[in-house]
Amino acid sequence: MQDMTEVTSSVIAAYGYNPTTKTLAVQFKRGIVYLYEDVPADVVAEFSAADSIGKAYTDLIRGQYKHEVEDGDPAP
């Protein structure tokens, strides 16, 4: 897994990005990690710079990219 950056959010704990594979990992406070495929670097830059990381996740990431789940639960 990528190095993770902790964030201040009510639902997201951290995220990490691998620019080589274009994989974005988003870890939620409940511990589940979602791995999003083929996420462009500019989208990740916008996501990481957002005032509200949770809103940015909803607007930019959720439902936009194919993903897989680590640690079990269904996608939020």
ABEGO torsion letter per residue (X at the ends): XBBBBBBBBAABABBBBBAAAGBBBBBBAAGBBBBBBGBBAAAAAAAAABABAAAAAAAAABGABBBBBBGGBBBX
